Amino acid sequence: MKLSRRCFLSFGIGAAAGITLSPLPWKLTDDISIWTQMWPWTPVPPDGAYTYENTVCTLCPGGCGITVRKVDERAVQIAGMEEHPVNKGGTCILGNSGLQLLYGPFRVEAPMKRTGERGEGRWKRISWKEALSEVSSKLNQIRASGNPHQVAAVSGSKEGTVARLINRFMTVYGSPNFMTEPSIQDSYEAMLYLMQGATGSAGFDFENADYILSFGSGIIEGWGAPVRMFLANSNWRTKGTVVQVDSRLSNTAAKMDRWISIEPGTEAALAMGISHVIIKENLYNKGFIKEASEGFDQYKKLVLDAYSPARVSDVAGIDPSVIEEVARAFAASKHPIAICGRGKGDVPGNIHEFMAVHALNALVGNINSKGGVWTLPKNEYIRWPHPIMDKVASLGMQQERVDGAGSKDYPYVQSLLNRFPKKINEGSAYPIEALLVYNSNPLYSMPDTKAVQAAFDKIPFIVSFSSYMDETAKNADLILPNHTYLERYEDVPTPNGLQYPILSLAKPVVKPQLNTMHTGDVIIKLAKCMGNSISGAFGWKDYKGCLKQTLGSRWNQLYKKVYDVDSGFAPNKWVFETPSGKFEFVSSLVKNADENNIGIPHYYPTALEGDEKKYPLIMVPYGSMKRATGYVGSTPFMLKAVSDETLVKNDVLVQINPKTAQNLGLSQGESATLTTPVGEAQVKVNFNEGIRPGMIATPTGLGHTGYDEYMGNGKGVNANQVIGTVEDPLTGLNMAWGIRAKLTRS
Amino acid sequence: MKEGQHDQHIKKYGMVIDLDKCTGCGACMVACMQENNIPFQKDETDKMLSITWLRVFKLDNGKPYPDTDICYLPRPCMHCSGIGEHGHSPCVSVCPATATDYSMETGIVSQIYTRCFGCRYCMAACPYHVRHFNWWDPVWPSGMERSLNPNVSVRMRGVVEKCNFCFQRYQIAKEKAFTEGRTEIEEHEYQPACVEACPANAITFGDLLNPKHKVYKLKQDPRAFRLLEKLHTNPKVYYLSSREWVREAGDNYIENEKVDVEPKKH
């Protein structure tokens, strides 16, 4: 057959049309897309039996109940536990991404001993037996030389059985130097002691309150128990008024009913000004003042003499009418609460500010009553017999603490971690030979990182119990890794700020993934290695046994239900444990309370570090739920959620008012050098109209040097590198809410 | 699936997000990442490349201190049903591979990864920027693949992905209902991960057509608005805000833009 051109063309066109109309090309396209997607390296998560297990999250002191979804032995999701009264099914961003902390490669896989220089990252894996004998022989050696007090311990929390076990160990060993991470809880406790004579923590009946006056507290930024605060805030959106006093447009300031922008650090002045109006206009609760308070006349005189709205308006930079308006609204509300403690509450704060704010609660009589501020007794469920101390221990315990807490200079607090590095660097009365660090990362989370590092360099033996290769673990000599929170038992006491006592039990939801050991077990084992005088105080077989015995009859309920509310709890309305038995506006527990008004609520300007001429700006660190600042770092998922107004590539962006930036000749996104008396940092500039002119706000929770790149190693700057501490004159706690700074083009 | 093919009611799943309650905390974003096996990289600061099905945006009123105000706005896929509810959403209309489709049964805009060959027309068409392209193969740091959810397939390089209202949860709820001899699922049985996680209870999810569902009433709230209504995409995500500047920001206009005449009826 002869193939003509015509025939060839029609055949060709026919074939082309046929193929096009046939399913072939579509099938091929489909196949190609499938073939090019079925790569063996794309993980296919194995399926299995689904189970759900309830436990409690201990990543922060918020105490949320969580439900972990498992597929066979794999944990695949964390959700809030619906029935848990604290969070009612909600979770925060950190809690939700907690599985990344369980399965992350930045965990410490086994006990490690340093082989290279400190911080160099060269480690040798050792067995648990070796690790325990390393620590016990070192501690025995220090004790044998008669200096047990030269060992110090830092714990992330002061409550709970593990912290108490460490404290107990220190006691029978003979060292008073048991320190805990500071927070506003310390200031609240000191304030409650001074004004109410109470030894307990502050709880807030937010669920029944209808007017909240917050002096800079980050209600939706991590203050108190975060998820509980979110829920309370959502309720206030429909019933209740929240007024936020803040020198910056924080998230809280933006989301509340009203934002009062004041000069930074003048919160106490404003509180006193509001008092002035309430007293002058006779709006206070006369019953409370007459029956339940002491020293009101003296306080009244001070308030009326020195804090008129006109004077306060000069100090705080607001209109006098605003002070009057707020005072009237506060006093007219049925259940008003005034709260303080800035931002997330990481920095304890100025005790006189706490007293000034709490005096407002007293004026309206809203203390230990519905919708008010309650005092919660210390968690009393841990009732261990007093340990028997040998002579070495008794002598050691008589030594003064390095940080000075509890001494005659600082009688109102139990721990002053902020003073610890300073004392070591200055040359304390005695050196610290060994340091144990549990659930804490001081080399990252304490202000003035450089000074903390210098102090740690002076300590010859540092043991970290961290589950993760954080900054402190990286700089330790020995790491005895703890199980992560999803692999261990632990009692969880009442979360910060909750108004009723609740006890929860964290249970392991997965088997330990690595060669780790519960720190409770490590302490008990360590005690057993160290001879009778110490092991005698630790009669338990293991930590679980200790916990079970401690919780006694509550164990079964806790094991089944995860939480146990003390339903019989009710605050003693208007009953106080001060020497006068009343609420004391002038604290009789402070010697010479009149001298400079040291025992009376009042305002004085904070002496920020740095010379105003050399450092014309004020720098404040600011937190966010999206960036973890405590012992645990931000997870990879959290870093995904961090805004590009905060972090770009490896640069942190400091927030500055466009006007201030233009005066400095800086443009949006430009590189600059941030200098404070404490340190220097390379930053970028972000214009932010929410920042008061003359101020800079630096995000916290960035700039890790531990963990790994997925956890933000090398991303941004740790705000603690550029901020220092300012000691509160009465308590010794850190009250530095800011620092003087300058920002220059680099 | 054609309308009326089954004896069950046609649904139109949607969301109402209360911006007065939203605190911008980001828990929803992370819950979504964990549920949907979203990959992560060492650097996630380039938001054009960072894959987030649900992203929380920050809006501001543009006023100087101290009159400044900010508001956070979580943005999942809007699941546009288009004019006349025919499912002509911007992305579905342009997909040459039928990799994205509008379900008449649920009102969910799906994304079928194995059909997608990465032309990214849908990304260009989506006015809400909800779609993300996998420029790289997903790699989990050693050990971290253990937390992957078996109900969601891991996507690979070269495909587009987006929020699907946690459709796998709908399927699981349907299966459960089926085994129990029910044809309908309850409101609480199908809730996306973000809704479940939100600590502020700011997000509500349900069938917009079902008067018994909370969203039915909430979408009629006087504070309600939707994003870019002027485009007539007919989104199924409603926002609530008591602040007028926020509601106005929902339909943003460039300077001197000619404002559309009468909005079309949906």
Boltz contact constraints between the chains, C-beta under 6 A:
constraints:
  - contact:
      token1: [A, 33]
      token2: [B, 117]
      max_distance: 6.0
  - contact:
      token1: [A, 34]
      token2: [B, 114]
      max_distance: 6.0
  - contact:
      token1: [A, 37]
      token2: [B, 156]
      max_distance: 6.0
  - contact:
      token1: [A, 42]
      token2: [B, 154]
      max_distance: 6.0
  - contact:
      token1: [A, 42]
      token2: [B, 156]
      max_distance: 6.0
  - contact:
      token1: [A, 43]
      token2: [B, 145]
      max_distance: 6.0
  - contact:
      token1: [A, 43]
      token2: [B, 154]
      max_distance: 6.0
  - contact:
      token1: [A, 45]
      token2: [B, 148]
      max_distance: 6.0
  - contact:
      token1: [A, 45]
      token2: [B, 150]
      max_distance: 6.0
  - contact:
      token1: [A, 47]
      token2: [B, 150]
      max_distance: 6.0
  - contact:
      token1: [A, 71]
      token2: [B, 150]
      max_distance: 6.0
  - contact:
      token1: [A, 74]
      token2: [B, 146]
      max_distance: 6.0
  - contact:
      token1: [A, 76]
      token2: [B, 147]
      max_distance: 6.0
  - contact:
      token1: [A, 76]
      token2: [B, 149]
      max_distance: 6.0
  - contact:
      token1: [A, 77]
      token2: [B, 34]
      max_distance: 6.0
  - contact:
      token1: [A, 79]
      token2: [B, 196]
      max_distance: 6.0
  - contact:
      token1: [A, 90]
      token2: [B, 199]
      max_distance: 6.0
  - contact:
      token1: [A, 91]
      token2: [B, 27]
      max_distance: 6.0
  - contact:
      token1: [A, 91]
      token2: [B, 197]
      max_distance: 6.0
  - contact:
      token1: [A, 92]
      token2: [B, 27]
      max_distance: 6.0
  - contact:
      token1: [A, 92]
      token2: [B, 199]
      max_distance: 6.0
  - contact:
      token1: [A, 93]
      token2: [B, 25]
      max_distance: 6.0
  - contact:
      token1: [A, 93]
      token2: [B, 26]
      max_distance: 6.0
  - contact:
      token1: [A, 93]
      token2: [B, 27]
      max_distance: 6.0
  - contact:
      token1: [A, 93]
      token2: [B, 30]
      max_distance: 6.0
  - contact:
      token1: [A, 96]
      token2: [B, 27]
      max_distance: 6.0
  - contact:
      token1: [A, 96]
      token2: [B, 30]
      max_distance: 6.0
  - contact:
      token1: [A, 96]
      token2: [B, 31]
      max_distance: 6.0
  - contact:
      token1: [A, 96]
      token2: [B, 197]
      max_distance: 6.0
  - contact:
      token1: [A, 97]
      token2: [B, 30]
      max_distance: 6.0
  - contact:
      token1: [A, 99]
      token2: [B, 147]
      max_distance: 6.0
  - contact:
      token1: [A, 103]
      token2: [B, 143]
      max_distance: 6.0
  - contact:
      token1: [A, 103]
      token2: [B, 144]
      max_distance: 6.0
  - contact:
      token1: [A, 103]
      token2: [B, 146]
      max_distance: 6.0
  - contact:
      token1: [A, 103]
      token2: [B, 147]
      max_distance: 6.0
  - contact:
      token1: [A, 105]
      token2: [B, 141]
      max_distance: 6.0
  - contact:
      token1: [A, 105]
      token2: [B, 142]
      max_distance: 6.0
  - contact:
      token1: [A, 105]
      token2: [B, 143]
      max_distance: 6.0
  - contact:
      token1: [A, 220]
      token2: [B, 23]
      max_distance: 6.0
  - contact:
      token1: [A, 227]
      token2: [B, 199]
      max_distance: 6.0
  - contact:
      token1: [A, 230]
      token2: [B, 199]
      max_distance: 6.0
  - contact:
      token1: [A, 230]
      token2: [B, 200]
      max_distance: 6.0
  - contact:
      token1: [A, 234]
      token2: [B, 21]
      max_distance: 6.0
  - contact:
      token1: [A, 234]
      token2: [B, 200]
      max_distance: 6.0
  - contact:
      token1: [A, 234]
      token2: [B, 201]
      max_distance: 6.0
  - contact:
      token1: [A, 237]
      token2: [B, 20]
      max_distance: 6.0
  - contact:
      token1: [A, 237]
      token2: [B, 21]
      max_distance: 6.0
  - contact:
      token1: [A, 249]
      token2: [B, 68]
      max_distance: 6.0
  - contact:
      token1: [A, 251]
      token2: [B, 24]
      max_distance: 6.0
  - contact:
      token1: [A, 254]
      token2: [B, 69]
      max_distance: 6.0
  - contact:
      token1: [A, 254]
      token2: [B, 70]
      max_distance: 6.0
  - contact:
      token1: [A, 261]
      token2: [B, 66]
      max_distance: 6.0
  - contact:
      token1: [A, 625]
      token2: [B, 25]
      max_distance: 6.0
  - contact:
      token1: [A, 626]
      token2: [B, 26]
      max_distance: 6.0
  - contact:
      token1: [A, 636]
      token2: [B, 40]
      max_distance: 6.0
  - contact:
      token1: [A, 637]
      token2: [B, 30]
      max_distance: 6.0
  - contact:
      token1: [A, 637]
      token2: [B, 33]
      max_distance: 6.0
  - contact:
      token1: [A, 639]
      token2: [B, 44]
      max_distance: 6.0
  - contact:
      token1: [A, 640]
      token2: [B, 40]
      max_distance: 6.0
  - contact:
      token1: [A, 640]
      token2: [B, 44]
      max_distance: 6.0
  - contact:
      token1: [A, 640]
      token2: [B, 50]
      max_distance: 6.0
  - contact:
      token1: [A, 641]
      token2: [B, 26]
      max_distance: 6.0
  - contact:
      token1: [A, 641]
      token2: [B, 29]
      max_distance: 6.0
  - contact:
      token1: [A, 644]
      token2: [B, 45]
      max_distance: 6.0
  - contact:
      token1: [A, 644]
      token2: [B, 47]
      max_distance: 6.0
  - contact:
      token1: [A, 647]
      token2: [B, 45]
      max_distance: 6.0
  - contact:
      token1: [A, 648]
      token2: [B, 45]
      max_distance: 6.0
  - contact:
      token1: [A, 649]
      token2: [B, 45]
      max_distance: 6.0
  - contact:
      token1: [A, 657]
      token2: [B, 65]
      max_distance: 6.0
  - contact:
      token1: [A, 689]
      token2: [B, 64]
      max_distance: 6.0
  - contact:
      token1: [A, 689]
      token2: [B, 65]
      max_distance: 6.0
  - contact:
      token1: [A, 689]
      token2: [B, 68]
      max_distance: 6.0
  - contact:
      token1: [A, 690]
      token2: [B, 68]
      max_distance: 6.0
  - contact:
      token1: [A, 709]
      token2: [B, 42]
      max_distance: 6.0
  - contact:
      token1: [A, 710]
      token2: [B, 141]
      max_distance: 6.0
